[in-house]
Amino acid sequence: MAKKKSNLISIIPAFFFMGTAIGVQVGDIIKYSIVGLIVGVIVYFFLSYRNKRINNK
């Protein structure tokens, strides 16, 4: 079987763009895009840690 490629890194720009879209609607683009970037990085590290724990069992 071929090893499945992990596309987990694409979560970071997805959260960034969601934050930017919310910022455009609210009127504070920079603040919400930075919050989206931070949340994306946190979710990325959480999911990569969870996947490593599941794969090691």
PDB file of N, H, CA, C and O in Angstrom:
ATOM      1  N   MET A   1       0.829  -1.188   0.000  1.00  0.00           N
ATOM      2  CA  MET A   1       0.000   0.000   0.000  1.00  0.00           C
ATOM      3  C   MET A   1       0.873   1.251   0.000  1.00  0.00           C
ATOM      4  O   MET A   1       1.924   1.299   0.638  1.00  0.00           O
ATOM      5  N   ALA A   2       0.420   2.233  -0.713  1.00  0.00           N
ATOM      6  H   ALA A   2      -0.435   2.194  -1.231  1.00  0.00           H
ATOM      7  CA  ALA A   2       1.137   3.502  -0.746  1.00  0.00           C
ATOM      8  C   ALA A   2       0.810   4.295   0.506  1.00  0.00           C
ATOM      9  O   ALA A   2      -0.306   4.253   1.024  1.00  0.00           O
ATOM     10  N   LYS A   3       1.813   5.015   0.974  1.00  0.00           N
ATOM     11  H   LYS A   3       2.719   5.049   0.553  1.00  0.00           H
ATOM     12  CA  LYS A   3       1.608   5.835   2.167  1.00  0.00           C
ATOM     13  C   LYS A   3       0.726   7.027   1.818  1.00  0.00           C
ATOM     14  O   LYS A   3       0.943   7.702   0.812  1.00  0.00           O
ATOM     15  N   LYS A   4      -0.267   7.272   2.660  1.00  0.00           N
ATOM     16  H   LYS A   4      -0.443   6.723   3.477  1.00  0.00           H
ATOM     17  CA  LYS A   4      -1.187   8.385   2.439  1.00  0.00           C
ATOM     18  C   LYS A   4      -0.493   9.701   2.767  1.00  0.00           C
ATOM     19  O   LYS A   4       0.117   9.846   3.827  1.00  0.00           O
ATOM     20  N   LYS A   5      -0.592  10.649   1.855  1.00  0.00           N
ATOM     21  H   LYS A   5      -1.088  10.531   0.995  1.00  0.00           H
ATOM     22  CA  LYS A   5       0.022  11.955   2.060  1.00  0.00           C
ATOM     23  C   LYS A   5      -0.863  12.798   2.968  1.00  0.00           C
ATOM     24  O   LYS A   5      -2.078  12.862   2.784  1.00  0.00           O
ATOM     25  N   SER A   6      -0.247  13.434   3.936  1.00  0.00           N
ATOM     26  H   SER A   6       0.741  13.381   4.086  1.00  0.00           H
ATOM     27  CA  SER A   6      -0.990  14.266   4.883  1.00  0.00           C
ATOM     28  C   SER A   6      -1.101  15.684   4.342  1.00  0.00           C
ATOM     29  O   SER A   6      -0.093  16.314   4.021  1.00  0.00           O
ATOM     30  N   ASN A   7      -2.315  16.176   4.244  1.00  0.00           N
ATOM     31  H   ASN A   7      -3.133  15.664   4.505  1.00  0.00           H
ATOM     32  CA  ASN A   7      -2.566  17.544   3.796  1.00  0.00           C
ATOM     33  C   ASN A   7      -2.953  18.429   4.966  1.00  0.00           C
ATOM     34  O   ASN A   7      -3.748  19.358   4.829  1.00  0.00           O
ATOM     35  N   LEU A   8      -2.383  18.126   6.105  1.00  0.00           N
ATOM     36  H   LEU A   8      -1.737  17.371   6.217  1.00  0.00           H
ATOM     37  CA  LEU A   8      -2.746  18.836   7.324  1.00  0.00           C
ATOM     38  C   LEU A   8      -2.275  20.290   7.309  1.00  0.00           C
ATOM     39  O   LEU A   8      -2.874  21.143   7.963  1.00  0.00           O
ATOM     40  N   ILE A   9      -1.203  20.574   6.564  1.00  0.00           N
ATOM     41  H   ILE A   9      -0.716  19.880   6.033  1.00  0.00           H
ATOM     42  CA  ILE A   9      -0.642  21.916   6.544  1.00  0.00           C
ATOM     43  C   ILE A   9      -1.602  22.912   5.891  1.00  0.00           C
ATOM     44  O   ILE A   9      -1.493  24.114   6.136  1.00  0.00           O
ATOM     45  N   SER A  10      -2.535  22.440   5.071  1.00  0.00           N
ATOM     46  H   SER A  10      -2.624  21.464   4.872  1.00  0.00           H
ATOM     47  CA  SER A  10      -3.464  23.348   4.394  1.00  0.00           C
ATOM     48  C   SER A  10      -4.515  23.924   5.341  1.00  0.00           C
ATOM     49  O   SER A  10      -5.302  24.783   4.942  1.00  0.00           O
ATOM     50  N   ILE A  11      -4.535  23.462   6.585  1.00  0.00           N
ATOM     51  H   ILE A  11      -3.895  22.765   6.909  1.00  0.00           H
ATOM     52  CA  ILE A  11      -5.472  24.006   7.568  1.00  0.00           C
ATOM     53  C   ILE A  11      -5.093  25.440   7.940  1.00  0.00           C
ATOM     54  O   ILE A  11      -5.972  26.269   8.175  1.00  0.00           O
ATOM     55  N   ILE A  12      -3.803  25.735   7.995  1.00  0.00           N
ATOM     56  H   ILE A  12      -3.089  25.062   7.804  1.00  0.00           H
ATOM     57  CA  ILE A  12      -3.346  27.066   8.422  1.00  0.00           C
ATOM     58  C   ILE A  12      -3.847  28.170   7.480  1.00  0.00           C
ATOM     59  O   ILE A  12      -4.445  29.135   7.956  1.00  0.00           O
ATOM     60  N   PRO A  13      -3.624  28.063   6.150  1.00  0.00           N
ATOM     61  CA  PRO A  13      -4.154  29.126   5.298  1.00  0.00           C
ATOM     62  C   PRO A  13      -5.683  29.165   5.247  1.00  0.00           C
ATOM     63  O   PRO A  13      -6.270  30.220   5.006  1.00  0.00           O
ATOM     64  N   ALA A  14      -6.328  28.020   5.474  1.00  0.00           N
ATOM     65  H   ALA A  14      -5.851  27.163   5.670  1.00  0.00           H
ATOM     66  CA  ALA A  14      -7.785  28.005   5.479  1.00  0.00           C
ATOM     67  C   ALA A  14      -8.328  28.858   6.621  1.00  0.00           C
ATOM     68  O   ALA A  14      -9.239  29.660   6.419  1.00  0.00           O
ATOM     69  N   PHE A  15      -7.776  28.689   7.814  1.00  0.00           N
ATOM     70  H   PHE A  15      -7.036  28.038   7.978  1.00  0.00           H
ATOM     71  CA  PHE A  15      -8.207  29.508   8.945  1.00  0.00           C
ATOM     72  C   PHE A  15      -7.833  30.972   8.740  1.00  0.00           C
ATOM     73  O   PHE A  15      -8.578  31.867   9.140  1.00  0.00           O
ATOM     74  N   PHE A  16      -6.683  31.218   8.118  1.00  0.00           N
ATOM     75  H   PHE A  16      -6.078  30.492   7.793  1.00  0.00           H
ATOM     76  CA  PHE A  16      -6.267  32.589   7.842  1.00  0.00           C
ATOM     77  C   PHE A  16      -7.266  33.276   6.917  1.00  0.00           C
ATOM     78  O   PHE A  16      -7.668  34.412   7.167  1.00  0.00           O
ATOM     79  N   PHE A  17      -7.667  32.585   5.843  1.00  0.00           N
ATOM     80  H   PHE A  17      -7.340  31.662   5.640  1.00  0.00           H
ATOM     81  CA  PHE A  17      -8.611  33.181   4.902  1.00  0.00           C
ATOM     82  C   PHE A  17     -10.005  33.325   5.502  1.00  0.00           C
ATOM     83  O   PHE A  17     -10.722  34.273   5.180  1.00  0.00           O
ATOM     84  N   MET A  18     -10.398  32.392   6.373  1.00  0.00           N
ATOM     85  H   MET A  18      -9.816  31.622   6.635  1.00  0.00           H
ATOM     86  CA  MET A  18     -11.684  32.547   7.050  1.00  0.00           C
ATOM     87  C   MET A  18     -11.657  33.775   7.958  1.00  0.00           C
ATOM     88  O   MET A  18     -12.626  34.534   8.007  1.00  0.00           O
ATOM     89  N   GLY A  19     -10.555  33.972   8.674  1.00  0.00           N
ATOM     90  H   GLY A  19      -9.768  33.356   8.634  1.00  0.00           H
ATOM     91  CA  GLY A  19     -10.416  35.161   9.518  1.00  0.00           C
ATOM     92  C   GLY A  19     -10.420  36.437   8.705  1.00  0.00           C
ATOM     93  O   GLY A  19     -10.989  37.445   9.125  1.00  0.00           O
ATOM     94  N   THR A  20      -9.782  36.399   7.534  1.00  0.00           N
ATOM     95  H   THR A  20      -9.320  35.581   7.193  1.00  0.00           H
ATOM     96  CA  THR A  20      -9.769  37.568   6.665  1.00  0.00           C
ATOM     97  C   THR A  20     -11.168  37.879   6.153  1.00  0.00           C
ATOM     98  O   THR A  20     -11.564  39.042   6.081  1.00  0.00           O
ATOM     99  N   ALA A  21     -11.919  36.833   5.796  1.00  0.00           N
ATOM    100  H   ALA A  21     -11.597  35.888   5.854  1.00  0.00           H
ATOM    101  CA  ALA A  21     -13.286  37.045   5.306  1.00  0.00           C
ATOM    102  C   ALA A  21     -14.178  37.644   6.395  1.00  0.00           C
ATOM    103  O   ALA A  21     -14.993  38.526   6.128  1.00  0.00           O
ATOM    104  N   ILE A  22     -14.015  37.159   7.609  1.00  0.00           N
ATOM    105  H   ILE A  22     -13.353  36.442   7.826  1.00  0.00           H
ATOM    106  CA  ILE A  22     -14.791  37.726   8.719  1.00  0.00           C
ATOM    107  C   ILE A  22     -14.363  39.172   8.965  1.00  0.00           C
ATOM    108  O   ILE A  22     -15.196  40.038   9.232  1.00  0.00           O
ATOM    109  N   GLY A  23     -13.064  39.422   8.873  1.00  0.00           N
ATOM    110  H   GLY A  23     -12.388  38.718   8.656  1.00  0.00           H
ATOM    111  CA  GLY A  23     -12.563  40.780   9.062  1.00  0.00           C
ATOM    112  C   GLY A  23     -13.077  41.747   8.023  1.00  0.00           C
ATOM    113  O   GLY A  23     -13.324  42.912   8.337  1.00  0.00           O
ATOM    114  N   VAL A  24     -13.246  41.296   6.790  1.00  0.00           N
ATOM    115  H   VAL A  24     -13.046  40.350   6.535  1.00  0.00           H
ATOM    116  CA  VAL A  24     -13.793  42.158   5.741  1.00  0.00           C
ATOM    117  C   VAL A  24     -15.234  42.524   6.066  1.00  0.00           C
ATOM    118  O   VAL A  24     -15.650  43.667   5.878  1.00  0.00           O
ATOM    119  N   GLN A  25     -15.995  41.548   6.556  1.00  0.00           N
ATOM    120  H   GLN A  25     -15.658  40.620   6.708  1.00  0.00           H
ATOM    121  CA  GLN A  25     -17.392  41.815   6.868  1.00  0.00           C
ATOM    122  C   GLN A  25     -17.540  42.727   8.080  1.00  0.00           C
ATOM    123  O   GLN A  25     -18.404  43.603   8.102  1.00  0.00           O
ATOM    124  N   VAL A  26     -16.693  42.518   9.089  1.00  0.00           N
ATOM    125  H   VAL A  26     -15.991  41.805   9.071  1.00  0.00           H
ATOM    126  CA  VAL A  26     -16.796  43.295  10.322  1.00  0.00           C
ATOM    127  C   VAL A  26     -16.158  44.671  10.151  1.00  0.00           C
ATOM    128  O   VAL A  26     -16.667  45.662  10.676  1.00  0.00           O
ATOM    129  N   GLY A  27     -15.054  44.733   9.423  1.00  0.00           N
ATOM    130  H   GLY A  27     -14.641  43.928   8.997  1.00  0.00           H
ATOM    131  CA  GLY A  27     -14.385  46.006   9.206  1.00  0.00           C
ATOM    132  C   GLY A  27     -13.011  46.086   9.820  1.00  0.00           C
ATOM    133  O   GLY A  27     -12.374  47.136   9.743  1.00  0.00           O
ATOM    134  N   ASP A  28     -12.526  45.019  10.428  1.00  0.00           N
ATOM    135  H   ASP A  28     -13.043  44.165  10.491  1.00  0.00           H
ATOM    136  CA  ASP A  28     -11.206  45.015  11.051  1.00  0.00           C
ATOM    137  C   ASP A  28     -10.413  43.825  10.501  1.00  0.00           C
ATOM    138  O   ASP A  28     -10.292  42.786  11.150  1.00  0.00           O
ATOM    139  N   ILE A  29      -9.878  44.002   9.292  1.00  0.00           N
ATOM    140  H   ILE A  29      -9.977  44.846   8.764  1.00  0.00           H
ATOM    141  CA  ILE A  29      -9.266  42.900   8.554  1.00  0.00           C
ATOM    142  C   ILE A  29      -8.022  42.371   9.255  1.00  0.00           C
ATOM    143  O   ILE A  29      -7.878  41.159   9.410  1.00  0.00           O
ATOM    144  N   ILE A  30      -7.128  43.241   9.677  1.00  0.00           N
ATOM    145  H   ILE A  30      -7.244  44.226   9.551  1.00  0.00           H
ATOM    146  CA  ILE A  30      -5.845  42.825  10.250  1.00  0.00           C
ATOM    147  C   ILE A  30      -6.052  42.003  11.517  1.00  0.00           C
ATOM    148  O   ILE A  30      -5.437  40.950  11.684  1.00  0.00           O
ATOM    149  N   LYS A  31      -6.909  42.477  12.399  1.00  0.00           N
ATOM    150  H   LYS A  31      -7.409  43.333  12.263  1.00  0.00           H
ATOM    151  CA  LYS A  31      -7.136  41.802  13.684  1.00  0.00           C
ATOM    152  C   LYS A  31      -7.665  40.390  13.479  1.00  0.00           C
ATOM    153  O   LYS A  31      -7.145  39.444  14.070  1.00  0.00           O
ATOM    154  N   TYR A  32      -8.692  40.236  12.651  1.00  0.00           N
ATOM    155  H   TYR A  32      -9.115  41.005  12.172  1.00  0.00           H
ATOM    156  CA  TYR A  32      -9.306  38.927  12.464  1.00  0.00           C
ATOM    157  C   TYR A  32      -8.428  37.978  11.646  1.00  0.00           C
ATOM    158  O   TYR A  32      -8.472  36.766  11.857  1.00  0.00           O
ATOM    159  N   SER A  33      -7.634  38.510  10.720  1.00  0.00           N
ATOM    160  H   SER A  33      -7.598  39.495  10.549  1.00  0.00           H
ATOM    161  CA  SER A  33      -6.739  37.640   9.965  1.00  0.00           C
ATOM    162  C   SER A  33      -5.614  37.108  10.853  1.00  0.00           C
ATOM    163  O   SER A  33      -5.192  35.963  10.693  1.00  0.00           O
ATOM    164  N   ILE A  34      -5.126  37.925  11.785  1.00  0.00           N
ATOM    165  H   ILE A  34      -5.469  38.856  11.915  1.00  0.00           H
ATOM    166  CA  ILE A  34      -4.103  37.456  12.722  1.00  0.00           C
ATOM    167  C   ILE A  34      -4.685  36.417  13.672  1.00  0.00           C
ATOM    168  O   ILE A  34      -4.034  35.417  13.975  1.00  0.00           O
ATOM    169  N   VAL A  35      -5.903  36.647  14.141  1.00  0.00           N
ATOM    170  H   VAL A  35      -6.432  37.459  13.895  1.00  0.00           H
ATOM    171  CA  VAL A  35      -6.566  35.664  15.007  1.00  0.00           C
ATOM    172  C   VAL A  35      -6.775  34.352  14.249  1.00  0.00           C
ATOM    173  O   VAL A  35      -6.555  33.278  14.808  1.00  0.00           O
ATOM    174  N   GLY A  36      -7.195  34.425  12.987  1.00  0.00           N
ATOM    175  H   GLY A  36      -7.374  35.298  12.533  1.00  0.00           H
ATOM    176  CA  GLY A  36      -7.372  33.226  12.175  1.00  0.00           C
ATOM    177  C   GLY A  36      -6.071  32.479  11.967  1.00  0.00           C
ATOM    178  O   GLY A  36      -6.057  31.248  11.977  1.00  0.00           O
ATOM    179  N   LEU A  37      -4.966  33.208  11.776  1.00  0.00           N
ATOM    180  H   LEU A  37      -4.978  34.208  11.768  1.00  0.00           H
ATOM    181  CA  LEU A  37      -3.659  32.578  11.612  1.00  0.00           C
ATOM    182  C   LEU A  37      -3.228  31.864  12.887  1.00  0.00           C
ATOM    183  O   LEU A  37      -2.723  30.743  12.830  1.00  0.00           O
ATOM    184  N   ILE A  38      -3.421  32.498  14.019  1.00  0.00           N
ATOM    185  H   ILE A  38      -3.831  33.409  14.065  1.00  0.00           H
ATOM    186  CA  ILE A  38      -3.049  31.887  15.303  1.00  0.00           C
ATOM    187  C   ILE A  38      -3.887  30.642  15.571  1.00  0.00           C
ATOM    188  O   ILE A  38      -3.362  29.615  16.003  1.00  0.00           O
ATOM    189  N   VAL A  39      -5.191  30.734  15.313  1.00  0.00           N
ATOM    190  H   VAL A  39      -5.617  31.567  14.962  1.00  0.00           H
ATOM    191  CA  VAL A  39      -6.058  29.573  15.517  1.00  0.00           C
ATOM    192  C   VAL A  39      -5.668  28.443  14.567  1.00  0.00           C
ATOM    193  O   VAL A  39      -5.686  27.276  14.956  1.00  0.00           O
ATOM    194  N   GLY A  40      -5.321  28.775  13.338  1.00  0.00           N
ATOM    195  H   GLY A  40      -5.307  29.723  13.022  1.00  0.00           H
ATOM    196  CA  GLY A  40      -4.887  27.757  12.378  1.00  0.00           C
ATOM    197  C   GLY A  40      -3.636  27.035  12.827  1.00  0.00           C
ATOM    198  O   GLY A  40      -3.542  25.817  12.678  1.00  0.00           O
ATOM    199  N   VAL A  41      -2.679  27.755  13.371  1.00  0.00           N
ATOM    200  H   VAL A  41      -2.755  28.745  13.492  1.00  0.00           H
ATOM    201  CA  VAL A  41      -1.446  27.135  13.867  1.00  0.00           C
ATOM    202  C   VAL A  41      -1.740  26.236  15.064  1.00  0.00           C
ATOM    203  O   VAL A  41      -1.187  25.142  15.170  1.00  0.00           O
ATOM    204  N   ILE A  42      -2.605  26.692  15.963  1.00  0.00           N
ATOM    205  H   ILE A  42      -3.055  27.581  15.877  1.00  0.00           H
ATOM    206  CA  ILE A  42      -2.963  25.882  17.135  1.00  0.00           C
ATOM    207  C   ILE A  42      -3.671  24.601  16.708  1.00  0.00           C
ATOM    208  O   ILE A  42      -3.359  23.523  17.212  1.00  0.00           O
ATOM    209  N   VAL A  43      -4.619  24.713  15.784  1.00  0.00           N
ATOM    210  H   VAL A  43      -4.872  25.589  15.374  1.00  0.00           H
ATOM    211  CA  VAL A  43      -5.341  23.524  15.307  1.00  0.00           C
ATOM    212  C   VAL A  43      -4.396  22.572  14.586  1.00  0.00           C
ATOM    213  O   VAL A  43      -4.512  21.356  14.733  1.00  0.00           O
ATOM    214  N   TYR A  44      -3.454  23.119  13.801  1.00  0.00           N
ATOM    215  H   TYR A  44      -3.360  24.107  13.681  1.00  0.00           H
ATOM    216  CA  TYR A  44      -2.480  22.275  13.102  1.00  0.00           C
ATOM    217  C   TYR A  44      -1.647  21.465  14.089  1.00  0.00           C
ATOM    218  O   TYR A  44      -1.490  20.257  13.916  1.00  0.00           O
ATOM    219  N   PHE A  45      -1.111  22.112  15.122  1.00  0.00           N
ATOM    220  H   PHE A  45      -1.239  23.094  15.263  1.00  0.00           H
ATOM    221  CA  PHE A  45      -0.295  21.383  16.089  1.00  0.00           C
ATOM    222  C   PHE A  45      -1.116  20.380  16.885  1.00  0.00           C
ATOM    223  O   PHE A  45      -0.630  19.291  17.192  1.00  0.00           O
ATOM    224  N   PHE A  46      -2.349  20.727  17.224  1.00  0.00           N
ATOM    225  H   PHE A  46      -2.744  21.611  16.976  1.00  0.00           H
ATOM    226  CA  PHE A  46      -3.209  19.793  17.941  1.00  0.00           C
ATOM    227  C   PHE A  46      -3.506  18.558  17.100  1.00  0.00           C
ATOM    228  O   PHE A  46      -3.413  17.436  17.600  1.00  0.00           O
ATOM    229  N   LEU A  47      -3.859  18.745  15.839  1.00  0.00           N
ATOM    230  H   LEU A  47      -3.934  19.656  15.433  1.00  0.00           H
ATOM    231  CA  LEU A  47      -4.192  17.607  14.988  1.00  0.00           C
ATOM    232  C   LEU A  47      -2.971  16.764  14.646  1.00  0.00           C
ATOM    233  O   LEU A  47      -3.079  15.541  14.552  1.00  0.00           O
ATOM    234  N   SER A  48      -1.808  17.390  14.457  1.00  0.00           N
ATOM    235  H   SER A  48      -1.720  18.383  14.534  1.00  0.00           H
ATOM    236  CA  SER A  48      -0.610  16.605  14.177  1.00  0.00           C
ATOM    237  C   SER A  48      -0.207  15.784  15.402  1.00  0.00           C
ATOM    238  O   SER A  48       0.242  14.646  15.261  1.00  0.00           O
ATOM    239  N   TYR A  49      -0.363  16.344  16.592  1.00  0.00           N
ATOM    240  H   TYR A  49      -0.728  17.268  16.707  1.00  0.00           H
ATOM    241  CA  TYR A  49      -0.079  15.601  17.819  1.00  0.00           C
ATOM    242  C   TYR A  49      -1.049  14.431  17.981  1.00  0.00           C
ATOM    243  O   TYR A  49      -0.651  13.324  18.341  1.00  0.00           O
ATOM    244  N   ARG A  50      -2.333  14.698  17.707  1.00  0.00           N
ATOM    245  H   ARG A  50      -2.657  15.598  17.414  1.00  0.00           H
ATOM    246  CA  ARG A  50      -3.348  13.643  17.817  1.00  0.00           C
ATOM    247  C   ARG A  50      -3.081  12.523  16.819  1.00  0.00           C
ATOM    248  O   ARG A  50      -3.225  11.347  17.154  1.00  0.00           O
ATOM    249  N   ASN A  51      -2.689  12.882  15.583  1.00  0.00           N
ATOM    250  H   ASN A  51      -2.572  13.837  15.312  1.00  0.00           H
ATOM    251  CA  ASN A  51      -2.412  11.859  14.576  1.00  0.00           C
ATOM    252  C   ASN A  51      -1.192  11.027  14.932  1.00  0.00           C
ATOM    253  O   ASN A  51      -1.167   9.824  14.670  1.00  0.00           O
ATOM    254  N   LYS A  52      -0.189  11.644  15.520  1.00  0.00           N
ATOM    255  H   LYS A  52      -0.210  12.621  15.733  1.00  0.00           H
ATOM    256  CA  LYS A  52       0.996  10.876  15.939  1.00  0.00           C
ATOM    257  C   LYS A  52       0.650   9.893  17.044  1.00  0.00           C
ATOM    258  O   LYS A  52       1.154   8.770  17.062  1.00  0.00           O
ATOM    259  N   ARG A  53      -0.218  10.317  17.973  1.00  0.00           N
ATOM    260  H   ARG A  53      -0.627  11.230  17.958  1.00  0.00           H
ATOM    261  CA  ARG A  53      -0.633   9.411  19.052  1.00  0.00           C
ATOM    262  C   ARG A  53      -1.463   8.260  18.524  1.00  0.00           C
ATOM    263  O   ARG A  53      -1.311   7.128  18.982  1.00  0.00           O
ATOM    264  N   ILE A  54      -2.340   8.529  17.564  1.00  0.00           N
ATOM    265  H   ILE A  54      -2.464   9.449  17.191  1.00  0.00           H
ATOM    266  CA  ILE A  54      -3.187   7.470  17.000  1.00  0.00           C
ATOM    267  C   ILE A  54      -2.345   6.492  16.190  1.00  0.00           C
ATOM    268  O   ILE A  54      -2.572   5.284  16.257  1.00  0.00           O
ATOM    269  N   ASN A  55      -1.375   6.993  15.423  1.00  0.00           N
ATOM    270  H   ASN A  55      -1.190   7.974  15.368  1.00  0.00           H
ATOM    271  CA  ASN A  55      -0.570   6.130  14.575  1.00  0.00           C
ATOM    272  C   ASN A  55       0.407   5.273  15.370  1.00  0.00           C
ATOM    273  O   ASN A  55       0.825   4.221  14.887  1.00  0.00           O
ATOM    274  N   ASN A  56       0.779   5.692  16.570  1.00  0.00           N
ATOM    275  H   ASN A  56       0.439   6.547  16.963  1.00  0.00           H
ATOM    276  CA  ASN A  56       1.731   4.932  17.370  1.00  0.00           C
ATOM    277  C   ASN A  56       1.065   3.798  18.145  1.00  0.00           C
ATOM    278  O   ASN A  56       1.758   2.936  18.685  1.00  0.00           O
ATOM    279  N   LYS A  57      -0.257   3.784  18.209  1.00  0.00           N
ATOM    280  H   LYS A  57      -0.820   4.484  17.771  1.00  0.00           H
ATOM    281  CA  LYS A  57      -0.948   2.716  18.938  1.00  0.00           C
ATOM    282  C   LYS A  57      -0.947   1.432  18.172  1.00  0.00           C
ATOM    283  O   LYS A  57      -1.488   0.432  18.643  1.00  0.00           O
TER     284      LYS A  57
END
